[in-house]
């Protein structure tokens, strides 16, 4: 959190190797885009620490801002600019350099054009080359008459994000802080030391943000995020000293409550699908049943040998478990169908995804093996054609996609492809869960409105951070659900490759 005057802070973050600037003409401040402006403030002390008012102390604000000593009020030139109110000087003086009651410590980082902060910020309509040519023509500009000083709060640890402020409306010997966009700041040269020449704007922005955060942190360690820990069992929950602790079932229940109230609030049915996905992820048996082994299916798809009676019984049991409304498959029919597909080399045509449908068709259309081998083979062919037609209409595939692959190394290539696709599917599923878990668990709330009310009424930064992380958790879960269609398509592809691999190598 921001450091008030009474906090014990060492001066270790104030480098003593910097000497005051004597020639303001060669003291050049630079923006993230590369715009240059002369500071023209002889005597400026690099890495200068100053003390601004805590929150909003000026007369324009009737209430002190909540939070950790610094305001969330943005800088508005029409209200806070030099054309409206008096600004501070080029150098800090008097009480600005001294701690005091209701004062917060800041590190001075650069300058902002007070009457028009985004004057030299490129717009989307400006091409990169045009903006670069304009910067070259402007060169090192004179200090803007409305220039005001910019700061970053000094914190106990390295902050998790860069929040910059300008000092305006001096009162009682100090400036009042206002939030400002970092892209409009002309940063002092000491903050660019070590940045590679010719670096892109993206790299320059990352560099200066990281450097200012590092220099503003006293302990040089990253501030920890306030998250609610997820424990494995209730015992760990009750023995944990941290109140921000929930069990996995509690986290699931609380997440489902938030998701359902979001559905009630928006009418978006994707929240209901997401709830189903959360439940299935927590208890896979609810979707697939408690005994969803595939050993029988794998045995049926193995055409290197005939299907045994035991293997056929296993296939029948798995099909019945997967599709309870399906009639019992007859073992002798399963063995006959397997033998006909094996001898006719029809493995490539076997509908892996629709195997249950295919086997039920055969079971229905072959009342008895007394029909004879040829009639049974005809019924198997009709069942294959029926499933292929249905498959074409559902997926848009053509029969050319089902031609057997005969390359010598097709098994190795396809096996590698299938393994890779399966790994991608696992990664998609796991990465979404990991992102959500990075934000911790979700504590108990009456709904999304309750969570947002608690967020707006948070009285300290730790509480606010915890609630924000819980909101981010819900958002991450929803985002993962929205992207689940990609893994479904990959699963279809993996199953198709598995079907091709089931064909006996000729």
ZIBELKA-V923713 format. One line per field, one symbol per residue. burial: # if it has 16 or more other C-alpha atoms within 10 Angstrom, else .. A space follows every 50 residues. Layout:
BEGIN
burial->???
END
This chain:
BEGIN
burial->#####...#...##......#...#.###############..####### ########......########..#.#..###....##.#.#..###.## ..#############.#..##.........##..#....#..##.##### #########..#########...###################........ ...##.##############..#..######.....#......#####.# #############.......##.######................##.## ###..###..############......##############...##### ##..#########..#.........##.######..##..#......... .#.##.....#..##..#..##..#..##..##..#########..##.. #...#..#...#############.###.##..#..#..##.######## ####..
END
